[in-house]
Amino acid sequence: MHPLPRISAAELRECYDALLLDAYGVLNDHDGALPGAPAFIAALNREQKPYLLLTNDASRTPETSSRRFRGMGLDIAPEHILTSGLMFPRYFAEQGLRDARCVVLGPDESREYVERAGGKPVRLDWETDADALIVCDEAGIDYRPALDRALSFLFRKFDAGQSVHLVLANPDVVYPVSPGRFGFTSGSMALLLEAGLAARYPGGEHRFTRLGKPSPFLFDAARERFPEGKLVMIGDQLETDIRGARSYGLDAVLVGSGVARVARLGSNAPLVPTFVMESL
């Protein structure tokens, strides 16, 4: 196993025209900013280096996220934040979902994203009828009862031969809470629902459309923002940040301050980043 090439924070700013940054595990965890992150963001701002946060988080608007980051000492303006929730308008327009009744799993600002896209959030109970199930975040819901009701809703619809749009904003399965602590997030909810659907409908095609990384939606939006120049994605998760960037044709840097373990990754791994670094 050969070690992967390393890169420094200063080299990142020098070698690329614009930086794409994940949030959790790169800049912060649940408890606050990670070491080096405030200085890194301050340097980007001082040097007027183009950058965007590409986050799978669909539980907060860019405005709310900006206030939260600034409270951690990360001076990130809303215009530097692209969330998976901001991908809803394009998806809703392409799928003809304006005025669609949507079950939304997530907190209030997740429902706000859906409303901005033209959807109509509906209450989830044992009798719910809707056109779409939108999984945004584990926050704001009672996880197990919500999944039971959502699965029962989907069984009713599919048993009746009716269709339901299945949309997953945040495909992350786990996230870093604090050093040595991790938690499940919304991607795990979608996996459970898909497993339940497969048990009832073997061989079926009932799978969620994933709007966050590794899908190309966020990378398309970033490229629209930066139509020229060399981009790099900096993330802590192989299956979302790194896979998404490499599939899109971008360089990718894996940091070891979140979910992935840089020390255990070698050049013979099935999925490898362009560079690695322990943290910012």
C-alpha positions as CSV (number, residue, x, y, z in Angstrom):
1,M,0.0,0.0,0.0
2,H,1.5,3.3,-1.1
3,P,0.7,6.5,0.8
4,L,-1.3,9.1,-1.0
5,P,0.2,12.5,-1.8
6,R,-0.3,15.2,0.8
7,I,-1.1,18.9,0.3
8,S,-1.0,21.9,2.7
9,A,-3.7,24.5,3.3
10,A,-1.4,27.1,1.7
11,E,-0.8,25.0,-1.4
12,L,-4.5,24.5,-1.8
13,R,-5.1,28.3,-2.0
14,E,-2.2,28.7,-4.4
15,C,-2.8,25.7,-6.8
16,Y,-6.5,26.1,-7.4
17,D,-8.7,28.9,-8.9
18,A,-11.6,28.2,-6.6
19,L,-12.1,25.9,-3.6
20,L,-15.2,23.8,-2.8
21,L,-15.5,23.0,0.9
22,D,-17.6,20.5,2.8
23,A,-18.7,21.8,6.2
24,Y,-19.1,19.0,8.8
25,G,-15.8,17.3,9.3
26,V,-13.8,19.9,7.4
27,L,-14.7,23.3,8.9
28,N,-16.8,22.2,11.9
29,D,-18.5,19.5,13.9
30,H,-21.6,19.7,16.1
31,D,-19.6,21.5,18.9
32,G,-18.0,24.2,16.8
33,A,-15.1,25.1,14.5
34,L,-12.4,22.5,13.9
35,P,-8.7,23.4,14.5
36,G,-7.3,25.6,11.6
37,A,-10.7,26.3,10.1
38,P,-11.1,29.9,11.3
39,A,-7.6,30.8,10.1
40,F,-8.2,29.1,6.7
41,I,-11.5,30.9,6.1
42,A,-9.9,34.2,7.2
43,A,-7.1,33.7,4.7
44,L,-9.6,33.0,1.9
45,N,-11.5,36.1,2.7
46,R,-8.3,38.2,3.0
47,E,-6.9,37.0,-0.3
48,Q,-10.4,37.2,-2.0
49,K,-10.0,33.6,-3.0
50,P,-13.2,32.3,-4.7
51,Y,-14.7,29.5,-2.6
52,L,-18.1,27.8,-1.9
53,L,-19.3,25.6,0.8
54,L,-21.0,22.6,-0.9
55,T,-23.0,21.1,1.9
56,N,-25.5,18.3,1.9
57,D,-27.2,20.0,4.8
58,A,-30.9,20.8,4.0
59,S,-31.9,21.7,7.5
60,R,-30.7,25.4,7.5
61,T,-30.9,28.1,4.9
62,P,-27.7,29.8,3.8
63,E,-28.7,32.8,6.0
64,T,-29.1,30.7,9.1
65,S,-25.9,28.7,8.4
66,S,-24.0,32.0,7.9
67,R,-25.1,33.2,11.3
68,R,-24.2,29.9,12.9
69,F,-20.8,29.8,11.3
70,R,-20.0,33.3,12.4
71,G,-20.8,32.3,15.9
72,M,-18.1,29.7,15.6
73,G,-15.5,32.2,14.4
74,L,-16.0,31.2,10.7
75,D,-16.8,34.4,8.7
76,I,-18.7,32.8,5.8
77,A,-21.3,35.0,4.1
78,P,-24.5,33.4,2.8
79,E,-23.4,33.9,-0.8
80,H,-20.6,31.4,-0.2
81,I,-23.0,28.6,0.8
82,L,-24.6,26.1,-1.5
83,T,-26.9,23.6,0.2
84,S,-28.6,20.6,-1.1
85,G,-31.9,22.3,-0.3
86,L,-31.1,25.0,-2.9
87,M,-31.3,22.2,-5.5
88,F,-35.1,21.7,-4.9
89,P,-36.3,24.5,-7.4
90,R,-34.5,22.9,-10.3
91,Y,-35.6,19.4,-9.4
92,F,-39.2,20.4,-8.8
93,A,-39.3,22.3,-12.1
94,E,-37.9,19.3,-14.1
95,Q,-40.3,16.9,-12.4
96,G,-43.4,19.0,-12.6
97,L,-43.8,19.1,-8.8
98,R,-45.1,22.6,-8.4
99,D,-48.0,22.5,-5.9
100,A,-47.2,18.9,-5.2
101,R,-48.2,17.6,-1.7
102,C,-44.9,16.8,0.1
103,V,-44.1,14.9,3.2
104,V,-41.0,16.6,4.5
105,L,-38.7,14.8,7.1
106,G,-36.7,17.6,8.7
107,P,-37.0,20.8,10.7
108,D,-38.9,24.0,9.8
109,E,-36.3,25.3,7.4
110,S,-36.4,22.0,5.4
111,R,-40.0,22.7,4.8
112,E,-39.2,26.3,3.9
113,Y,-36.9,24.9,1.2
114,V,-39.7,22.8,-0.2
115,E,-42.1,25.8,-0.1
116,R,-39.6,28.0,-1.9
117,A,-39.5,25.3,-4.7
118,G,-43.3,25.3,-5.0
119,G,-44.1,22.3,-3.0
120,K,-46.9,22.1,-0.4
121,P,-45.7,20.4,2.9
122,V,-48.3,18.1,4.5
123,R,-48.5,16.6,7.9
124,L,-47.2,13.0,8.3
125,D,-49.6,10.8,10.2
126,W,-51.1,7.3,9.7
127,E,-53.6,8.6,7.1
128,T,-51.3,10.9,5.1
129,D,-51.7,11.1,1.3
130,A,-49.1,13.0,-0.7
131,D,-47.2,13.1,-4.0
132,A,-43.7,13.2,-2.7
133,L,-41.6,12.1,0.3
134,I,-38.7,14.5,0.8
135,V,-36.0,13.3,3.3
136,C,-33.9,16.3,4.5
137,D,-32.6,15.8,8.0
138,E,-33.0,13.8,11.1
139,A,-33.5,16.9,13.2
140,G,-37.0,18.1,14.0
141,I,-38.6,14.7,13.9
142,D,-39.1,11.7,16.2
143,Y,-36.9,9.4,14.1
144,R,-38.5,5.9,14.6
145,P,-42.2,6.9,14.6
146,A,-41.7,9.1,11.6
147,L,-40.1,6.3,9.6
148,D,-42.9,3.9,10.6
149,R,-45.5,6.4,9.3
150,A,-43.5,7.2,6.2
151,L,-43.0,3.5,5.3
152,S,-46.7,2.8,5.9
153,F,-47.6,5.8,3.7
154,L,-45.4,4.4,0.9
155,F,-46.9,0.9,1.1
156,R,-50.4,2.3,0.8
157,K,-49.5,4.3,-2.3
158,F,-47.5,1.6,-4.0
159,D,-50.0,-1.1,-3.2
160,A,-52.7,1.1,-4.9
161,G,-50.5,1.3,-8.0
162,Q,-49.8,5.0,-7.4
163,S,-46.5,6.8,-7.7
164,V,-44.5,8.8,-5.1
165,H,-41.5,11.0,-5.8
166,L,-38.7,9.9,-3.4
167,V,-36.2,12.6,-2.8
168,L,-33.2,12.6,-0.5
169,A,-31.5,16.0,0.0
170,N,-28.7,14.8,2.3
171,P,-27.2,11.4,1.3
172,D,-24.7,11.4,4.2
173,V,-25.2,8.3,6.3
174,V,-23.1,9.5,9.3
175,Y,-21.6,12.8,10.5
176,P,-19.0,13.8,13.1
177,V,-20.5,15.1,16.3
178,S,-17.3,15.8,18.2
179,P,-13.9,14.1,18.5
180,G,-14.6,10.4,18.9
181,R,-18.4,10.8,18.6
182,F,-20.5,10.2,15.5
183,G,-24.2,10.1,14.6
184,F,-26.6,8.8,12.0
185,T,-28.1,11.4,9.6
186,S,-30.7,11.5,6.9
187,G,-29.0,9.2,4.4
188,S,-29.5,6.3,6.9
189,M,-33.2,7.1,7.0
190,A,-33.4,6.7,3.2
191,L,-31.5,3.4,3.4
192,L,-33.9,2.1,5.9
193,L,-36.9,3.1,3.8
194,E,-35.4,1.6,0.7
195,A,-34.7,-1.7,2.6
196,G,-38.4,-1.7,3.7
197,L,-39.6,-1.2,0.2
198,A,-37.3,-3.9,-1.2
199,A,-38.8,-6.3,1.4
200,R,-42.3,-5.7,0.2
201,Y,-41.6,-5.2,-3.5
202,P,-38.6,-7.5,-4.4
203,G,-36.9,-6.4,-7.5
204,G,-38.7,-3.1,-7.5
205,E,-37.2,0.3,-8.5
206,H,-38.3,2.2,-5.5
207,R,-35.1,4.3,-4.7
208,F,-34.6,7.9,-3.7
209,T,-33.2,10.5,-6.0
210,R,-30.2,11.9,-4.3
211,L,-29.8,15.7,-4.7
212,G,-26.7,16.1,-2.5
213,K,-23.2,14.8,-3.1
214,P,-22.2,12.5,-4.7
215,S,-24.9,13.4,-7.2
216,P,-23.9,16.1,-9.7
217,F,-26.5,18.7,-8.8
218,L,-24.3,20.7,-6.4
219,F,-21.3,20.4,-8.6
220,D,-23.3,21.7,-11.5
221,A,-24.3,24.7,-9.4
222,A,-20.7,25.3,-8.4
223,R,-19.5,25.2,-12.0
224,E,-22.2,27.7,-13.0
225,R,-20.8,30.0,-10.3
226,F,-17.2,29.4,-11.5
227,P,-17.5,28.6,-15.2
228,E,-13.7,28.9,-15.7
229,G,-10.8,27.7,-13.7
230,K,-9.5,24.7,-11.8
231,L,-11.8,23.6,-9.0
232,V,-11.0,21.3,-6.1
233,M,-13.4,19.6,-3.6
234,I,-12.2,19.3,0.1
235,G,-14.2,16.9,2.1
236,D,-14.1,14.3,4.9
237,Q,-16.3,11.5,3.4
238,L,-15.2,9.2,0.6
239,E,-18.7,8.2,-0.6
240,T,-20.1,11.7,-0.9
241,D,-17.4,14.4,-1.2
242,I,-14.7,12.4,-2.9
243,R,-16.8,10.2,-5.1
244,G,-18.9,13.1,-6.2
245,A,-15.9,15.3,-7.1
246,R,-14.0,12.5,-8.9
247,S,-17.0,11.4,-10.9
248,Y,-17.5,15.1,-11.9
249,G,-13.9,15.3,-13.1
250,L,-12.6,17.4,-10.3
251,D,-9.6,17.0,-8.0
252,A,-10.5,16.0,-4.5
253,V,-8.8,16.4,-1.1
254,L,-9.7,14.1,1.8
255,V,-9.2,15.5,5.3
256,G,-8.9,13.2,8.3
257,S,-10.8,15.5,10.7
258,G,-14.2,14.0,10.1
259,V,-15.5,10.6,9.1
260,A,-12.8,9.1,6.9
261,R,-9.5,7.8,8.3
262,V,-6.6,9.2,6.1
263,A,-4.0,6.9,7.7
264,R,-5.8,3.8,6.5
265,L,-6.1,4.9,2.9
266,G,-3.6,3.9,0.3
267,S,-3.2,4.3,-3.5
268,N,-4.6,0.7,-4.0
269,A,-8.0,1.6,-2.4
270,P,-11.0,1.3,-4.8
271,L,-11.8,5.1,-4.3
272,V,-9.0,7.5,-3.7
273,P,-8.7,11.3,-3.6
274,T,-6.1,13.4,-5.4
275,F,-4.5,14.5,-2.1
276,V,-5.0,13.9,1.6
277,M,-4.4,16.1,4.6
278,E,-5.0,15.5,8.3
279,S,-7.0,18.7,8.8
280,L,-7.0,22.3,7.7
